[in-house]
Amino acid sequence: MDFNHIILFLYAAILAGVPLLYGTLGEIIIEKSGNLNLGVEGMMYLGAISSFLAAYTFESAFLAIIAGFLAGVLGALIYAFLTVSLKANQNVTGLTLTVFGTGVANFIGERLKMTSEAGTVIVSDSVIRSLLPMKLGALSDIPVIGKLVFNHSILTYLSILFAILMSLYLNRSRIGLNLRAIGENPSAADAMGIDVNRYKYLHILFGGGLCGLGGVYIALVTCVGNWQPNIIGGQGWIAVALVIFASWKPLRAVFGSLIFGALSMLRLYMPKSIIDIPASIFNMLPFAVTCLVLVISSIRMKRENQQPAACGVNYFREER
Amino acid sequence: MQIEDRPAVIELKNLSKSFGRVKANDDISLKLYSSEILALLGENGSGKTTLMNMLSGIYQPDSGSILLNGETVKINSPKDAIKLGIGMIHQHFKLVDVFTAEENIKLGSRGKGESISARSLVQSLNLNIDLDKKIYDMSVSEKQTVEVLKVLTRKADILVLDEPTAVLTPQEIDTLFNTLREMKKAGKSIIIITHKLEEVLAISDRVAVLHKGRLVDTVNTKEADRFSLTEMMVGRQVDLDIKRAKTIPGDVVLSVEGLTVHGNEGNVELDKISFSLRAGEILGVAGIAGSGQKALCESIAGLQPVTSGSISLSGQRIDGLSPRQIIELGISMAFIPEDRLGMGLISSMNIPDNLLLKTYRDQKGLLLKRTQARKEAEELVEQLSIVTPGLKTPVSKLSGGNVQKVLLGREINLSPKVLITAYPVRGLDIGASMTIYDMLNEQKEKGVSVLFVGEDLDVLLALCDRIMVLSSGKLSAIVENRFATKALLGMKMVGMTTDKEDEYV
């Protein structure tokens, strides 16, 4: 196994990690507002199918990204209305959103395929090309680093930018402080005059949008605009687990996504001469590691690194 | 100048609020003047907190109006209340545990100018607090200081304190009261909610008494005394003296030697505690909340492992036995946690089923026989005058006092040799508390050894034969009743040593 092979593997790991990062960042900001949304997978599906439709119809990458983001927002809006306004159970609502998003996306995707003449639907090349890795001038010519760091899709750079901005927002800004207070103790935040429901709505919607972008990436970059059934394939669930792995910190989420991206790519890059086991074992790996992470993370951790204390519990001011 | 001649800062006019069919507040009118401390007195469930929650924007009144400096205001949310200069300090602290004091104080504010700096307040009020400390590292009194600071930095002129002394030691209460007096001098208006008469008399200018959601009367504190206030509060005359049954203590029943207990995280919860408990005596346990009371009760009951030391019942070692074996030997525990329903009873089950929990193992056969338990439940309801719609009603639907009677009654029904009871009157009003004290005295007269973990020093002094003081897991004194004073217990609770150490023991 030569050096070049390892670089290729790491590059593939980054590519595979991006949708996970979007999902994880989305879920982090939602959980920081005190809501556990298990609908990440569903919102990613909604984002995927919407961006695919937009790209297919309007042949515009920009509109595709916007459509994917908005679809995620829309899914999150259903969730926010049910849990924040109507105080429905968060777990049930989130699970339902996943089932809903998966169903809708697969239904529309299959329908498109069935009605097309060739039996496949593919987005036009011009859209795909604008989302392909782009070179950043001389930077991309640096050996190794140029390939690994400065040779990516606009969506990849965007995801890193979101992670950095979110970290600053949560830890340095006044609004971020208020948001964290809501996730920890909504009645304390309320007593200090913070509009709990407005904060929850805004952040749940934004988080949904980020999950939608994860779907966009999978539909248009990972699958290069070629729609496939079950296109998200459980990556939304890995994102939910990654939130715990990242202990609710956006920058750690970047790191975590890389690791899980690498795990999912191991199957393709592990030379048979080193380990020869069935591919299905490699496919299992990310999920097995997820279980392991859940077990380990339930043991250690300082209080600051744990789930926001009020996450999963609806807030009702007049409750007695 | 008479207080009433001044214009009222706050006027509540005919406020009413219902929860379902329960009228929590019924047509209440009240005035608050500047530079005064008004005490809001009433039993639990009399509607004190509900009334104040309407003032702070948590609840919306069903009818009636609130006037601020003569103008009608609508307080839709806590945010509105803050804008109007009304600050509420809640009984259950509203603090974010993983934040520092300063972060908690900064919450919800929009940059500079709107608020006074917390650091300058700490200096001017001479408060002893580290603003960079995390809330979870703080003692209760520090947390309360943060609550007070939160309100003051928002330039509140009207302060509402809901049961602020419930978790404080006598010394801490003095400090708090001094701060309140300072604030009153600075022109603030203060409402303090409480059900403790001594505090009303010590701090307030006027008292408003609530009973079952209605305002009984508002009187000047100078013209009131314990008895008149109690009568207004309870609606009838109550004998306020807790009797201490006279018994001659028998042999040592429970003996604890060098008991050390470690918590889940390896922290020392109890540190080399030794004491003995005789038949027919009530041994009180005093201490600031979290000084090891829970570990003490649970290690004796077999719920928490003992690290070192021994616990013996009539000479037989019981540490290391299972909780069930310990119950069979005759040790019963009734622990009332802060949320009352948390331990001992299953809230969704009815009274007979809760009684069965302790006895079903003695039954033979596959199916449960409920007849006996139902009979016992009927007797219990009768004896302790438990108010319940019926035996089939889950205990979660009963009021706190009645739940506690069920819990204590069940333990007494097992006719134990040792009865451990922690906070049995937590949150109960005077009438219900007296019933519980009578039950304990009755057990003592029967020769049962009672370990009574209490919160209220006055009660401990009145009821117990000896009082043991815990201070951060250490035994700081065991004081005979005749030597015990509130001041002494208070000093021992914070672990201070006195020069006359041995005389009390």
Interface residues (C-beta under 8 A of the other chain):
Chain A: R174 L177 N178 R180 A181 E184 N185 S187 A188 A189 D190 A191 M192 G193 I194 D195 R303 E304 A309 R317 E318 R320
Chain B: F19 S56 I58 Y59 Q60 S77 P78 K79 I82 K83 M88 H90 K94 L95 V96 D97 V98 F99 E103 N104 K106 L107 G108 S109 R110 G111 Y136 K150
